[in-house]
Amino acid sequence: MKINVITQAAIKINSGDRVIYFDPYKVEGEKADYIFITHDHYDHYDEHVIKHLLKEDTRVIIPKILEDKVNYLNNYLVVEPNHSYTIDNINFITVPSYNTNKSFHPKDKDYVGYIVELENKKLYIMGDTDRTLEVDNVKCDICFVPIGGTYTMNVDEAVSYINDLKPEVAIPIHYGSIVGDKSLGTVFKNKVDNNIKVELYI
């Protein structure tokens, strides 16, 4: 499995012969087999980029709030929080993704994060969220955690969450461009417990 965080929260994963994107934003290059979208904000749902990445058989996974905007897609799946799904041979679970003390991502919008099983690992792509009861109940091997603050948890909140979650690998996202200096990645890495591997891509 090859992982890359391109910018903001845009994640690309090569797993076997599959190319999987999460929230592609300012992405060029390799076409997608699967595209997962967490919510409808411009830096997560970038229609221009999605159209660029599409092949005839690309599968796109979207939250319900986007259902009326994707008539250009041939093949998509609408998901809601707190459900389990299988698409082809990929199993995944949706986790609610929302703010608890700010108004950018209300819970009633039904935004989602994804726990996706790839190569016997559970990858948790959190989306734009604060620390909530639902994310505290997650178990995963690799966690893509937002650290930029303003719209999501900040770096100290992210560190506290990761140290409690104890994944094998933590990968910070959602910083370094729109909000949060690139140096936040190093701050995060230095504060996370030493027994948790931190990988920086931004």
C-alpha positions in Angstrom: 0.0 0.0 0.0 1.3 3.4 -1.0 -0.1 6.5 0.8 0.2 10.2 -0.2 -1.5 13.3 1.2 -1.4 15.8 -1.7 -2.8 19.0 -0.2 -5.2 19.9 2.6 -7.2 16.7 3.1 -6.7 15.1 -0.3 -5.5 11.6 0.1 -4.3 9.1 -2.5 -3.9 5.4 -1.8 -2.5 2.9 -4.2 -3.5 -0.6 -3.0 -2.6 -3.4 -5.4 -3.9 -2.2 -8.8 -6.5 0.1 -7.3 -6.2 3.9 -7.1 -8.3 5.4 -4.3 -8.8 9.0 -3.5 -10.4 10.7 -0.5 -11.5 14.3 -0.9 -9.3 15.0 -3.9 -8.5 18.8 -4.1 -5.9 20.4 -6.4 -5.1 16.9 -7.6 -3.7 16.0 -11.0 -2.5 12.7 -12.5 -3.5 9.1 -12.1 -7.2 8.3 -12.8 -9.3 7.0 -9.9 -10.9 3.6 -9.4 -12.7 4.9 -6.3 -13.3 8.4 -4.9 -14.6 8.9 -1.4 -16.0 12.3 -0.4 -16.6 13.3 3.2 -18.7 16.5 2.7 -19.6 19.3 0.4 -17.1 22.0 1.2 -15.0 23.2 -1.8 -11.7 21.8 -0.5 -13.3 18.3 -0.1 -15.8 18.2 -2.9 -14.0 19.6 -5.9 -16.1 18.8 -8.9 -13.5 19.9 -11.5 -10.9 17.6 -10.0 -13.4 14.7 -9.7 -14.3 15.0 -13.4 -10.6 15.0 -14.2 -10.0 11.8 -12.2 -13.0 9.9 -13.6 -12.7 6.8 -15.8 -15.7 5.1 -17.2 -15.9 2.7 -14.3 -14.8 4.9 -11.4 -17.0 4.4 -8.3 -17.7 7.6 -6.3 -18.9 7.5 -2.7 -20.7 10.6 -1.4 -22.7 11.7 1.6 -26.4 12.3 1.0 -26.0 16.1 1.0 -24.3 15.8 -2.4 -26.9 13.5 -4.1 -28.5 16.3 -6.0 -25.1 17.6 -7.4 -23.7 14.5 -9.0 -25.9 13.9 -12.1 -22.7 13.9 -14.1 -21.6 10.6 -12.5 -22.3 7.2 -13.9 -21.6 5.2 -10.9 -22.0 6.5 -7.3 -23.1 5.3 -3.9 -24.8 7.6 -1.4 -23.9 6.9 2.2 -25.1 8.0 5.6 -23.3 8.0 9.0 -23.2 4.9 11.2 -23.6 2.4 8.4 -21.5 -0.4 7.0 -21.0 -0.8 3.3 -19.2 -3.0 0.7 -18.3 -1.7 -2.7 -16.8 -4.3 -4.9 -14.5 -6.1 -2.4 -13.9 -3.0 -0.2 -15.5 -3.0 3.2 -16.0 0.4 4.9 -17.9 2.0 7.8 -19.1 5.6 7.9 -18.5 7.6 11.1 -20.3 10.9 11.8 -18.0 13.9 11.2 -19.1 17.2 12.9 -18.2 20.1 15.1 -19.1 20.3 18.7 -18.2 23.9 19.5 -18.3 25.7 16.1 -20.8 25.9 13.3 -18.9 24.9 10.2 -19.9 21.3 10.2 -23.2 20.7 11.9 -24.1 17.2 12.9 -27.5 17.3 11.1 -25.7 17.7 7.8 -24.7 14.0 8.0 -21.1 14.5 7.0 -19.0 11.4 7.3 -15.6 10.0 7.9 -14.6 6.6 6.6 -13.0 3.5 8.1 -11.9 1.5 5.1 -10.3 -2.0 5.2 -7.4 -2.3 2.8 -4.7 -5.0 2.9 -5.8 -6.2 6.4 -5.5 -2.7 7.8 -8.3 -0.3 9.0 -7.7 3.2 7.7 -9.7 6.0 9.4 -10.1 9.1 7.3 -11.8 11.4 9.7 -13.0 14.3 7.5 -13.6 17.7 9.1 -14.5 16.9 12.7 -13.9 17.7 16.3 -13.4 15.0 19.0 -16.8 13.4 19.5 -18.2 10.4 21.2 -18.4 8.6 17.9 -14.8 9.2 17.0 -13.8 8.1 20.5 -15.4 4.7 19.8 -13.3 4.1 16.6 -10.7 1.4 16.4 -8.2 1.6 13.5 -4.6 0.9 12.4 -4.0 4.1 10.5 -5.6 7.4 11.3 -5.7 10.5 9.1 -6.4 13.2 11.6 -7.2 16.9 11.0 -4.9 19.2 13.0 -5.3 22.7 11.5 -7.9 24.1 14.0 -10.5 26.7 13.0 -12.7 24.2 11.1 -11.6 21.0 12.9 -9.8 20.0 16.1 -6.5 21.8 16.6 -3.1 20.3 16.9 -3.3 19.7 20.7 -6.7 18.2 20.5 -5.5 16.0 17.7 -2.5 14.9 19.7 -4.7 14.0 22.7 -7.1 12.1 20.5 -4.3 10.1 18.8 -2.5 9.3 22.1 -5.8 7.9 23.4 -6.7 6.1 20.1 -3.3 4.4 19.9 -3.3 3.6 16.1 -0.1 2.0 14.6 0.2 5.1 12.4 -1.1 8.7 12.6 -1.1 10.9 9.5 -2.0 14.6 10.1 -4.1 16.3 7.4 -6.1 19.6 7.0 -3.2 22.0 7.5 -0.5 23.7 5.5 -2.6 25.6 3.0 -6.1 27.0 3.8 -5.5 26.9 7.6 -2.6 26.0 9.8 1.1 26.5 9.0 3.0 23.5 7.6 5.1 23.5 10.8 2.1 22.1 12.7 2.9 18.7 11.3 6.3 18.7 13.1 4.6 20.0 16.3 2.1 17.2 16.1 4.8 14.5 15.5 6.9 15.8 18.4 3.9 15.6 20.8 2.5 12.2 19.9 3.6 9.3 22.0 6.8 7.7 20.8 5.2 4.2 20.3 2.9 5.7 17.6 4.4 6.2 14.2 3.7 9.6 12.7 4.1 10.0 8.9 4.2 13.5 7.5 3.3 14.1 3.9 2.4 17.9 3.8 
